[in-house]
Amino acid sequence: MYKKHHKIRGSLVLAIPRAEYMKMSDKSTAKAIFASFYANYEGSKKVREAEALMLVHQYELFKMNDDESIEEMYSRFLTLVSRLQMLKKSYVTSDHVRNILRSLPARWRPKVTTIEEAKDLNTLSVEDLVSSLKFHEISLDEHERAKKSKSIALPSKGKSSKDLKVIESEEEPPDGDSEEDPAEMMAMLSNRLQYLAKKNKKFLSRRSGYKGSRKEDQKGCFNCKKPVHFIADCPDLQKEKSKDKSKKSTFKLNKIKKQIKQSLMATWKI
């Protein structure tokens, strides 16, 4: 027993780096060294439970990123499953299949529906599912490249159809370079923006001129309805004001005369 113990202890000491050995140099038995390893790297029971809950949460909310490929997503998924197995939190194959299908983006939805209708998810293996998704990924990439290579037609400054510039990139050039010149694309986009800005400016100028003419037509006197002058300079209104002033002055004069006459009559009676 003594020889076996020291043989195991020697194997443990030789298997660890010197920095790790210095942390447990005070341990005299192989059992104490192993317990120290277990506490440092596996953690206590509460730590393992907390880590397991975190990994389960990540597993349930697992999603494929938009810029990821199927191979990258599958590698990340396997890493998560391996960590769960180390913490004794394992799932069956059908759970993995359903979780992978649920994690795919919206552009994979037709393929997901096809797999769910055509195959039994309880018997489908993860490897067959990943192979089918990889084949569909190749088809999606080819479709996106064909969609980007469609011709783009942009009108230039001129109004005639001769000035239209058409970019046809469906067929690759003889030298194998299928990309368009960025400077040429920027020039055509600039011409298009200038054309739209000029058209918008003409429309706004016409609209403002129409509104201004309508406002000019509405200007004039509100009293006599003549466009020559405003209401402040209206002659009819001036005449009415002068008549009102003369009426007020004669009324005041007659009132004063009446008061004087009444006072004189009162004095003569006395």
C-alpha positions in Angstrom: 0.0 0.0 0.0 2.9 2.3 0.8 4.5 1.7 -2.6 1.2 2.1 -4.5 0.5 5.4 -2.7 3.8 6.9 -3.5 3.6 5.7 -7.1 0.2 7.4 -7.5 1.5 10.6 -5.8 4.6 10.6 -8.0 2.5 10.3 -11.1 0.3 13.2 -10.0 3.3 15.4 -9.2 5.0 14.6 -12.6 1.8 15.3 -14.5 1.3 18.9 -13.2 3.3 22.1 -14.0 5.6 23.5 -11.4 3.4 26.5 -10.7 0.5 24.2 -9.9 2.7 22.0 -7.7 3.7 25.0 -5.6 0.0 25.6 -4.7 -0.3 22.1 -3.2 3.2 21.3 -2.0 2.0 21.1 1.5 -0.3 18.1 0.6 1.4 14.9 1.7 -1.0 12.3 0.4 -2.3 11.5 -3.2 -5.9 11.8 -1.9 -5.2 15.4 -0.7 -3.6 16.4 -4.0 -6.6 15.0 -5.9 -9.1 16.8 -3.7 -7.2 20.0 -4.2 -7.3 19.5 -8.0 -11.1 18.8 -7.8 -11.8 21.9 -5.7 -9.8 24.2 -7.9 -10.9 23.1 -11.3 -14.3 21.5 -10.8 -15.5 23.9 -8.1 -17.9 23.3 -5.2 -21.4 21.8 -5.6 -23.0 25.3 -5.7 -20.6 26.5 -8.3 -21.2 23.5 -10.5 -25.0 24.0 -10.2 -24.8 27.7 -11.0 -22.6 27.0 -14.1 -25.0 24.2 -15.2 -28.0 26.6 -15.0 -26.1 29.1 -17.0 -25.3 26.6 -19.7 -28.9 25.3 -19.8 -30.0 28.9 -20.3 -27.6 29.3 -23.2 -28.7 26.0 -24.7 -32.4 27.0 -24.6 -31.7 30.4 -26.1 -29.1 29.2 -28.7 -29.3 31.2 -31.9 -27.3 31.2 -35.2 -25.8 34.6 -36.0 -26.5 36.2 -39.4 -22.8 36.2 -40.4 -22.2 32.6 -39.3 -22.0 29.5 -41.5 -23.6 26.2 -40.7 -20.2 24.7 -39.8 -19.3 27.6 -37.4 -22.8 27.4 -35.8 -22.5 23.6 -35.4 -19.0 23.9 -33.8 -20.3 26.4 -31.3 -23.3 24.1 -30.6 -21.1 21.1 -30.0 -18.9 23.0 -27.5 -22.0 24.0 -25.5 -23.2 20.4 -25.5 -19.9 19.1 -24.3 -19.8 21.5 -21.4 -23.3 20.4 -20.4 -22.2 16.7 -20.5 -19.3 17.5 -18.3 -21.7 18.9 -15.7 -24.0 15.9 -16.2 -26.7 17.9 -18.0 -27.2 16.0 -21.2 -30.0 16.1 -23.7 -31.3 13.5 -26.2 -30.7 13.7 -30.0 -34.2 14.9 -30.8 -33.7 17.9 -28.5 -30.5 18.8 -30.3 -32.3 18.6 -33.7 -35.2 20.7 -32.6 -32.9 23.3 -31.0 -30.7 23.6 -34.2 -33.8 24.1 -36.3 -35.2 26.7 -33.9 -31.9 28.6 -33.9 -31.8 29.2 -37.7 -32.5 32.7 -39.0 -35.7 33.8 -40.8 -34.2 33.2 -44.3 -34.0 29.4 -43.4 -37.6 29.2 -42.5 -38.7 27.5 -45.8 -36.1 24.8 -45.4 -37.0 24.3 -41.7 -40.7 23.8 -42.7 -39.7 21.3 -45.4 -37.6 19.2 -43.0 -40.3 19.2 -40.3 -42.9 18.0 -42.8 -40.7 15.5 -44.7 -38.7 13.8 -41.8 -39.4 12.5 -38.4 -37.5 14.6 -35.9 -37.4 11.9 -33.3 -35.3 9.6 -35.5 -33.4 12.2 -37.4 -29.7 12.4 -36.5 -27.8 15.6 -35.9 -25.2 14.7 -38.6 -27.9 14.1 -41.3 -29.5 17.4 -40.3 -26.3 19.3 -40.6 -25.4 17.8 -43.9 -28.8 18.8 -45.3 -28.4 22.3 -44.0 -24.9 22.6 -45.6 -26.3 21.6 -49.0 -29.0 24.2 -48.7 -26.5 26.8 -47.6 -24.6 26.3 -50.9 -27.9 26.9 -52.8 -28.6 30.0 -50.8 -25.1 31.4 -51.5 -25.4 30.8 -55.2 -28.9 32.5 -55.3 -27.5 35.6 -53.4 -24.6 35.9 -55.8 -26.9 35.7 -58.8 -29.2 38.3 -57.3 -26.3 40.7 -56.7 -25.1 40.3 -60.3 -28.3 41.5 -61.9 -28.1 44.5 -64.2 -28.6 48.0 -62.7 -29.9 50.8 -64.9 -29.4 54.4 -63.8 -30.3 57.5 -66.0 -27.7 60.2 -66.3 -28.2 64.0 -66.4 -29.6 64.1 -70.0 -33.2 63.5 -70.8 -32.7 61.2 -73.9 -32.5 57.5 -73.7 -29.0 57.5 -75.2 -27.6 58.8 -72.0 -28.8 55.8 -69.9 -25.9 53.8 -68.5 -26.7 50.1 -68.0 -24.4 47.8 -66.0 -24.7 44.2 -67.0 -22.7 41.9 -64.9 -24.6 38.6 -65.3 -21.8 37.2 -67.5 -18.2 37.4 -66.2 -15.6 39.2 -68.4 -12.9 37.2 -70.2 -10.3 37.9 -67.5 -12.5 36.5 -64.8 -13.0 39.8 -63.0 -16.8 40.0 -62.3 -16.7 43.0 -60.0 -17.6 46.5 -61.3 -15.4 49.5 -61.0 -16.3 51.4 -57.8 -15.4 54.8 -59.3 -17.8 54.3 -62.2 -20.5 53.2 -59.9 -20.0 56.3 -57.7 -20.1 58.6 -60.7 -23.4 57.1 -61.9 -24.9 57.4 -58.5 -23.7 61.0 -58.3 -25.4 61.8 -61.7 -28.6 60.2 -60.5 -28.6 62.3 -57.3 -27.9 65.5 -59.2 -30.8 64.7 -61.5 -33.2 64.1 -58.7 -32.1 67.2 -56.8 -32.6 69.4 -59.9 -36.0 68.0 -60.5 -37.0 68.5 -56.9 -35.8 72.1 -57.0 -37.9 72.9 -60.1 -41.0 71.4 -58.5 -40.5 73.5 -55.3 -39.9 76.7 -57.3 -43.1 76.1 -59.3 -45.0 75.4 -56.2 -43.7 78.5 -54.4 -44.5 80.7 -57.5 -48.0 79.4 -57.6 -48.6 80.1 -53.9 -47.1 83.6 -54.3 -49.3 84.4 -57.2 -52.3 83.3 -55.3 -51.3 85.5 -52.4 -50.7 88.5 -54.7 -54.1 88.0 -56.2 -55.7 88.1 -52.8 -54.0 91.4 -51.8 -56.2 94.5 -51.9 -58.7 96.6 -50.0 -61.2 94.7 -47.9 -63.7 97.7 -47.9 -64.2 98.5 -51.6 -62.6 95.3 -52.9 -60.2 97.2 -55.2 -56.6 95.9 -55.7 -55.1 99.3 -56.1 -54.8 100.2 -52.4 -55.2 98.8 -48.9 -57.9 99.4 -46.4 -55.9 102.0 -44.5 -55.8 104.2 -47.7 -59.4 103.5 -48.9 -61.0 106.9 -49.9 -64.5 105.6 -49.2 -63.5 104.8 -45.6 -61.9 108.3 -45.3 -65.2 109.9 -46.4 -67.1 107.9 -43.9 -64.7 108.9 -41.1 -65.0 112.7 -42.1 -68.8 112.4 -42.2 -68.8 110.9 -38.7 -66.5 113.6 -37.4 -68.7 116.4 -38.8 -71.8 114.7 -37.3 -70.1 114.5 -33.9 -69.0 118.2 -34.0 -72.5 119.5 -35.0 -74.1 117.4 -32.3 -71.7 118.8 -29.7 -72.4 122.4 -30.9 -76.1 122.0 -30.7 -75.8 120.5 -27.3 -73.8 123.5 -26.0 -76.3 125.9 -27.5 -79.2 124.2 -25.9 -77.4 124.3 -22.5 -76.7 128.0 -22.9 -80.3 128.7 -23.8 -81.6 126.8 -20.8 -79.4 128.7 -18.5 -80.4 132.1 -19.9 -84.1 131.3 -19.5 -83.5 130.3 -15.9 -81.8 133.7 -15.2 -84.6 135.8 -16.8 -87.2 134.0 -14.8 -85.4 134.9 -11.6 
